[in-house]
Amino acid sequence: MESEDEKVINDLVDDMFTYHSWSKDQVEKGNKVKEALAEACKVIYRNVPISSDRSSAIRKLREARMDANSAITHNGIY
C-alpha cells in the first residue's frame, strides 16, 4: 500500500507525462511565445556567424519554447 506522499508523487508524475489538450486561451498564449521565439531565432540566423555558439543559441530558444509550453499546459505547477 502506498503512503500519502507516494500517492501525491505518483499522481504528479502521471500528470506530468500525460497529454493535455490546450484551451483556446492556452493556444493564444502558446502562439505568442512561438512568434516571439521564432523572431528571435530569425534575428540570430541573420546576424550571428555560423558557429557552435549560434547552434547552441537556437537550441536554447527551442528549449525555451518547450519549457514555456509545459508551463502553459500545467499552469505553472512544475
Beta strands, then each sheet from edge to edge (+ up, - down):
end
